[in-house]
């Protein structure tokens, strides 16, 4: 039969392992959040790039329309 001291030491060992597991899970969650943040930053960058492209296409379209109007005037 385990003495009370051995039982307490055994319980503290279990608590220490549980704490280590919780810290590991916390670290994993922080890593996941870091990955999600990077993915979000990438998506925002891609969105900005698409908006820039659409801006360029709009300007090209405006230029083509201006050229067409100029041709119609001539």
C-alpha positions in Angstrom: 0.0 0.0 0.0 1.3 3.4 -0.9 2.0 5.8 1.9 0.2 9.2 1.9 3.5 10.9 0.9 4.0 8.5 -2.0 0.4 9.1 -3.1 0.8 12.9 -2.9 4.0 12.6 -4.9 2.2 10.5 -7.5 -0.6 13.0 -7.7 1.8 15.9 -8.2 3.5 13.9 -10.9 0.2 13.5 -12.7 -0.6 17.2 -12.3 2.9 18.1 -13.7 2.2 15.9 -16.7 -1.2 17.5 -17.2 0.3 21.0 -17.0 3.0 20.0 -19.6 0.2 18.7 -21.8 -1.8 21.9 -21.4 1.2 24.0 -22.2 1.9 21.9 -25.3 -1.7 22.3 -26.4 -1.5 26.0 -25.8 1.7 26.2 -27.9 0.0 24.3 -30.7 -3.0 26.6 -30.6 -0.7 29.6 -30.8 1.1 28.1 -33.7 -2.3 27.5 -35.5 -3.3 31.1 -34.8 0.0 32.2 -36.2 -0.6 30.2 -39.4 -4.2 31.5 -39.7 -2.9 35.1 -39.3 -0.3 34.5 -42.0 -3.0 33.0 -44.3 -5.2 36.0 -43.6 -2.3 38.4 -44.5 -1.7 36.4 -47.7 -5.4 36.6 -48.6 -5.5 40.3 -47.9 -2.4 40.7 -50.1 -4.0 38.7 -52.9 -7.2 40.8 -52.6 -5.1 44.0 -52.8 -3.3 42.6 -55.9 -6.7 41.8 -57.5 -8.0 45.3 -56.7 -4.9 46.8 -58.3 -5.4 44.6 -61.4 -9.0 45.7 -61.6 -7.9 49.3 -61.3 -5.5 48.8 -64.2 -8.1 47.1 -66.3 -10.6 49.9 -65.6 -8.0 52.5 -66.6 -7.2 50.6 -69.8 -10.9 50.3 -70.6 -11.3 54.1 -70.0 -8.4 54.7 -72.3 -9.8 52.4 -75.0 -13.2 54.2 -74.7 -11.4 57.6 -75.1 -9.5 56.4 -78.1 -12.8 55.0 -79.6 -14.5 58.4 -79.0 -11.5 60.2 -80.6 -11.7 57.9 -83.6 -15.4 58.6 -84.0 -14.7 62.3 -83.9 -12.1 62.0 -86.6 
